[in-house]
Amino acid sequence: MTPPQTQHRKGGRTRRAVVSAVLAVSLSAGGAAAWALDRFVIPHAQITNVSEYEASQAGTTTTSDSSASAVVTDTSYTQGDTGVTISTVTTGSGDSTVTYYVADVVLSDATALKSAFAKDTYGENITETTSAIAQDHDAIFAINGDYYGFRDTGIVIRNGVVYRDEGARQGLAFYKDGTVKVYDETTTTADQLIADGAWNTLSFGPSLLNNGEIASGIEDVEVDTNFGNHSIQGEQPRTAVGVIDQNHLVFVVVDGRSPGYSAGVTMTGLAQIMKDLGAITAYNIDGGGSSTMYFNGSLVNNPLGENKERGTSDILYIAQ
């Protein structure tokens, strides 16, 4: 069995190291090892053909201005009132160089920002690259999601459909009216979020900005309590979502672990980037080798300086 090609650093360990540790334990521990393999390595499909499943659910229809002609350049996309503009920013020098990519996104309708699962399947340990998922869904723009499939907790609502209701941490909810809010998963339910108009949720974190100011304590947050997963400190590749105004979002992917090209940033450094871009609310999602931005058929960033994507569970995207 070949373990997933994963490298998400948490507490000095990568997700590949976590999987390797699971496999090592498996060779020596018996029953506990079988559980670990089943939980962290072996794919478990719960819903296949998610696209068909979502289409069958009431209230998941999206709105788009299909009558407007799309205009695409190397760094921008416009169709009706929806627009995406990509820019590249490089700061510092030498081994302190940081390179990151910004997508300024204006939506004609909040539901134009969609989510998709790897292999169009909901479950655990099911992965595919951001580019592959994006191409399968005819996306013009996409970023990696929250890697929901590596954990069994968190509220998962995608495209107006509830997939998981296990509140555990600080989440982010995108609503159909164009608002985006950080919320405490443990104080609500997926059904209540749907009743309030939630369209998509992310379960990772932490929140980076509160009312435009950098949140306190973000260098000490533990996102996961899974085997081998703890903190997400230090200079790392990262992905974040920011809110500038209603239906006006900014997505940032910071490359890292590549001295001379991009060292990565701390959580506070990521928060500062989002603040400088004018975000009022910002939220950290899965990083490391997962941090990827896709636009018009190509990978925008250079993950880990190797120009090679790692598989992930899910993406956020805008369809052409």
N, C-alpha and C positions, 0 to 999 in steps of 0.2 A: 504494500500500500504506500502510495506517495502522499506525504502530508501536504496540506495547502501551502502555497508559497506566500507566507505572511510575515510581515516585519513590523508590527505595531509596537513601539517601545513604550513600556509602562514600568516605572520604577527600575529603569536600567535593563529591563528584559524586553525582547522583541516577541511578537506573537509567534514568529517562527520558533523562537526559543521555547515558548510555552508548549507548542505542539511537539517539539522535540523532547521536551521534558515528559509530556504525556506518553510518548512512544517509549521512552526509556523506562518509565515506571511500568509500562505495559509488559515489558520483557521480564520483569522481576516480581510482580506483585499479585497476580491472579485476579480475583474478583474486582477489587478496586480499580485495577488497570482496565478491565473490560468496561467498567462504568465510564472511566475517563475517556477512553477511545470513543465510546458511544456518544458522550456528551460534547467533545471538543473536536473530533476529527471526522467521524462518519456522517455523511449528509443524511438529513431527515426531511423529506418533502411532506408538508402538511396540506398544501393546496397547489396543484399544478394548473397550468393555463390560467394564471392570475388575470390576464387581460380579459378572457371570457368571463371569469368569475366576477370581476368588477363591473363588466358591462351588464351583467344580470342583476346587479344591485340597484335599488331605487336611489335616486339622488346623486349619481356619480357622473352625470353628463357635464362636460366642460363647455365653456363658451369661447369662441374664437372668431376673429374677423377673416374668414376664409376667402372673402371676396376681394380683399386687398392683396396686391402683388407684393411678394417679398423682395427686398433689396439686400443683397449679401456682399460684403467686402471681406478682405482678409481678417479684419478685426471687428466687424459689426454686422448686425442683422436687424432689419426693420420689417415688420408686417403690421399694417394698421397702426394701432397705438402701442404695440409691443415692440420693445427694442432691447438689444444686447450690445454692449460695447466692451471690448476686451483691451486691457492695457497691461504693460509689463513695467515693473518697478525694480530697480537695483539700487541698493544702498551699501555703504561701507566699502572696504577694500581688503585685499588679501584673504586670509582665512576668516575674516569677519564679514565678508561679503554676504548679503542676503538678497535673494531674488524671489519676488512674489508676483502673482498674477491676479488682476482684479477684473471682475465682470460686473459692470453696472447694468442693472436690469430693471426696465420699466414694463409692467404688465398691463395689458388692456383689461384683463380680468384675472382675479387671483387664482382661479382654477387652471389657468394656463401653465402654472408651475406644477408639474406632476412628479410622481414617484414611480419607480419601476424596480422590480426585484431581479436578481440574477437568474438567468434561465427561465424567466417568467414563472418562477416557482417560489412560494412562501415556505420557509422552514429553517432549520438550523444547519450551519456549515455548508451552505450552498453558495458558491462564489463564481464570479465572472468579472472580467475587467470592466471598468467604467465605459471604455470605448465600445466594447462588445454589447453591453446592455443598451447604450445610447443608440448604436446602429440598429439594433433590433426594434427600437421604438421610434425610428426616424427622427431622432433628436437633432436640433441645430446646436443646442448647448446643453452641457451636463456637468455636474460635479459628483464626486462620491457622496454617499449618504452616511448614516450613522453606524453601519455594520451591525444592524440589529441581530443578525443570525449568529453572532458569536456569544450572545448572552440570551438568557431565557427570562429576563425581567425587562420592564419598561413598557410604556403604552405605545402601541404601534397602530396608528391610523394612517392609511395611505389612500389617496384619491377618494376620500369620503367613506372608506370601508374600514371597519375595525378588524384587526388581526390579532392583537394581544392586549390584554388589560391587566397588567401586573406592575402597578406603580412602584417605582423604586428610587427615583432621582429627580433632578431638575430637568424638565423637558422644554421643548419649544413647539408651539402650536401655530400653524398657518390657518387662518380663517377665510371663509369664502368671501367675506366683505373686504378683504385686503389687509386686515390687521394681522399682526404677528406678536405673540406674547410668550414670554418665559413663564412657566408655571411649575408648581410643585405636584408631581405625579401622585404623591401619596395622599393628597387631599381631595382628589376627584376621581372620576371614572371615565372610561372611554365613551360610554353611552352619554354621559353628561356633556363631554366635549363635543360629541356629534350633535347633541341637541342645541349646543351653543354656536354651531356652525363651523366646527373644525373641519379642515380639508386634509391636511397632512400634519403629522407630528414627528419630531425627532427626539430620541432619547439617548443623550450622550452628555454634553456639557463640559465645563460649567458655562453659565452665563458670563459674558465678558464685560458688558456695559450695563449700567443701571442709569436710565435717564441721561445717557450720553457720558457718564463718568465711569472710569475703570472700577470694576467690582473688587471688593477687598477679599483677600484670602484665596485668590484663584490659583496661586502657586502650590497650594496644599490639598487641592481637591482630589479625591479618589473616585474615579468614574465607575470602575468595575470592582467586584469582589470575587470574580471568577478565578479559577486556578491560575496562579502565576501573574495575575493582573492586579496592579495597585495604582501607582501614581503616574502622572503624565508630565513630570517636571522636566526642566532643562530646555536646551535649544533643540527643537524638533521640527520636522515637516508638519504643517498644520493646514486644516481647512476650517473656514468659519463662514457663517451667514450673518449679514447685518441688515438692519432695517433703517432706511433713511426717511421714508414717509409711506403713506398708504400706497400699496402696489409699486413701491420703489425700493428695490433690494440691492444689496451689494454682496458678492461672493468673492472670497479671497482664498487662494491656494498658495501656501508658502513652501518652497522646496527646501530641503535640508540634508544634513549629513554628507555634504559635498564641499569640502574646504576649497576656497577659491572660486566656487560658483555660488553656493548658498549654504550657510551654516545652519539655517533654521532659526526659529525664534522661541523665546519663552512664552508662557501664557500671557504674561503682562505685556510682552512685546507685541503679541497678536492683538491684544485689546487696544494697544496704542495705535496700531495700524487701522483698526476699525474705527476708532474715534477720529483719527485724522481724515478718514474718508467721509466723515459726516454722519456715521451711524448713531442712532439713539439707543437701539437695542442690538446686541451682537451675541452670538452663541457659537461655542466651539463644537465641532463634530469630529469624526474619526480622522486621524492623521497618519503620520509615518508613511509607509509605502502606499497606503490607501489614498493619500492626498493627490487628487487628479482633477484636472479641468479639461474638458473636451469642447471643441467648437468646429462646426462645419466639416466634420469628417476626420478631424485630426486631434491628436493630443496636444494641448497647449503648453503644459509645463514639462519638466524633466524629472520625474520621480527618482529620488535618491541619487541624482546625477548619472543614472544609468539608462535614462530614456526607456524605462521598462515599467509597465504597469503591474500592480499586484491585484489579485482578485479581491472583490468586495461583495457584500451582500445586496447592495442597493444603490440607487442614484436618485438625485433630483434632476429634472430636465425640463426643457421647453421644446416642444415638437415643432417641426417645420410646417 
